[in-house]
Amino acid sequence: MTRSNDKFAGIDAVDLFCGGGGLTCGLRQAGIDVRMGIDFDVRCRYAYEHNNHALFLHRSVTDVAAEEIACHFRPGRVSLLAGCAPCQTFSKYNQKATWRDKRWLLLDHFTRLVRETRPGLVTMENVPKLEGQKVFSRFTDTLRGLGYHVCHQVVDCPKYGLPQLRQRVVLVASAFGDIQVPPPPENVHVQTVREIIGDLPELKAGCRDPHDRLHFCAALSPLNMRRIRASKPGGTWRDWPASLVAECHRKSTGKTYGGVYGRMSWDKPAPTMTTQFYGFGNGRFGHPSQNRAISVREGALFQGFPGDYQFLPEGEPANISLLGKMIGNAVPVQLGRLIGETFMLHLKQLGLLAEGADVPVP
Ligand SMILES: C[S@@+](CC[C@H](N)C(=O)[O-])C[C@H]1O[C@@H](n2cnc3c(N)ncnc32)[C@H](O)[C@@H]1O
């Protein structure tokens, strides 16, 4: 990284494991120019490129060479390597994952790319459980060994005003000086389900809104329709009459598992969005007052995507499982923005950033 003037003109970023672009979108809102995203799922290309005006490299991160990244970092600007490796491996929702899962090693490739490209700034986001794993200490030890100042912290999203119960470990690292994940703001207003989706048109299960191709939801079987009718806002299958309770939940082992077939509450944040947020039986994804699971549009809004974010090309049929994956996998856009603003403030406080370098990237 070189410096043409006294101060850097801005930040250039590359986003590893970019998916449909939640993190990229948030970084751009903070004024960071994300130049390229890398993902091995080509179905993310359209959403990523169309909304973020950045290149999409269709490649496994394991096969990416340092030069393919470094060429996107322009002289006179600070470089940022960002990434959110797949988190299912570490997620508490994945009880089948073994600690030998190969996806762990993806973080080692992130480490390799930091070592080989030496960006000025680094960030990663993942599930809190990652913090206790060896692969994470290898990552942080390597960064510190290379001279980075590193801070990581579990961020409780509602405390930062996000409309979603979600905890994530956020790591920020800087080659320039001490950096911190900011504490939650005081007196923050936590956004509720009502504020985010309260004014969307009503939908019936299995139907779509003719004016919004993302406002559609999964059909419910006759049994699940009876179940959702018996569900209370904020409640789960425990509220149902015994005749509706699934066999597996009647067993003593299933009795403790209350996290499925739930309905949201209007006046609380939404539950954590997963890749299957569109299924009533997959979590607490029942609409607060309509007898259906939330729509794809509603999931995207809880994840902070702007209403005009295009996930699919015009005319392409909307596939609920593909959209669920792209949207549920995303770093909430507001969290990406918080990370971006943290870097901007950090450079400003060190007197390294030129005036006006933090305006949102058009
Ligand atoms: C948690 S998601 C990242 C979401 C993204 N940061 C966002 O905010 O929208 C993880 C992504 O990693 C991708 N992925 C998994 N293994 C990969 C690999 N070996 N190389 C590149 N991408 C990979 C998946 O396709 C998925 O899109």
The ligand as an SDF file (V2000), in Angstrom:
LIG
                    3D

 27 29  0  0  0  0  0  0  0  0999 V2000
  -21.9020  -16.9680    5.3810 C   0  0  0  0  0  0  0  0  0  0  0  0
  -21.9710  -16.8830    3.6590 S   0  0  0  0  0  0  0  0  0  0  0  0
  -21.2880  -15.3010    3.3690 C   0  0  0  0  0  0  0  0  0  0  0  0
  -22.3110  -14.2590    3.1840 C   0  0  0  0  0  0  0  0  0  0  0  0
  -21.8330  -12.9330    2.6910 C   0  0  0  0  0  0  0  0  0  0  0  0
  -20.6740  -12.4480    3.4020 N   0  0  0  0  0  0  0  0  0  0  0  0
  -22.9430  -11.9090    2.7890 C   0  0  0  0  0  0  0  0  0  0  0  0
  -22.8630  -11.0540    3.6650 O   0  0  0  0  0  0  0  0  0  0  0  0
  -23.8930  -11.9830    2.0110 O   0  0  0  0  0  0  0  0  0  0  0  0
  -20.6740  -17.9240    3.1600 C   0  0  0  0  0  0  0  0  0  0  0  0
  -20.4690  -17.9970    1.6510 C   0  0  0  0  0  0  0  0  0  0  0  0
  -19.2800  -18.7420    1.4300 O   0  0  0  0  0  0  0  0  0  0  0  0
  -19.4150  -19.4070    0.1970 C   0  0  0  0  0  0  0  0  0  0  0  0
  -18.3870  -20.4500    0.1750 N   0  0  0  0  0  0  0  0  0  0  0  0
  -18.3270  -21.5990    0.8770 C   0  0  0  0  0  0  0  0  0  0  0  0
  -17.1870  -22.2430    0.6330 N   0  0  0  0  0  0  0  0  0  0  0  0
  -16.4960  -21.4760   -0.2550 C   0  0  0  0  0  0  0  0  0  0  0  0
  -15.2370  -21.6010   -0.8940 C   0  0  0  0  0  0  0  0  0  0  0  0
  -14.4470  -22.6480   -0.6940 N   0  0  0  0  0  0  0  0  0  0  0  0
  -14.8300  -20.6140   -1.7080 N   0  0  0  0  0  0  0  0  0  0  0  0
  -15.6170  -19.5450   -1.9640 C   0  0  0  0  0  0  0  0  0  0  0  0
  -16.8330  -19.3850   -1.3950 N   0  0  0  0  0  0  0  0  0  0  0  0
  -17.2450  -20.3400   -0.5520 C   0  0  0  0  0  0  0  0  0  0  0  0
  -20.8510  -19.8730    0.1690 C   0  0  0  0  0  0  0  0  0  0  0  0
  -21.2760  -20.0960   -1.1540 O   0  0  0  0  0  0  0  0  0  0  0  0
  -21.5510  -18.6880    0.8620 C   0  0  0  0  0  0  0  0  0  0  0  0
  -22.0620  -17.7900   -0.1000 O   0  0  0  0  0  0  0  0  0  0  0  0
  1  2  1  0
  2  3  1  0
  2 10  1  0
  3  4  1  0
  4  5  1  0
  5  6  1  0
  5  7  1  0
  7  8  2  0
  7  9  1  0
 10 11  1  0
 11 12  1  0
 11 26  1  0
 12 13  1  0
 13 14  1  0
 13 24  1  0
 14 15  1  0
 14 23  1  0
 15 16  2  0
 16 17  1  0
 17 18  1  0
 17 23  2  0
 18 19  1  0
 18 20  2  0
 20 21  1  0
 21 22  2  0
 22 23  1  0
 24 25  1  0
 24 26  1  0
 26 27  1  0
M  CHG  2   2   1   9  -1
M  END
$$$$
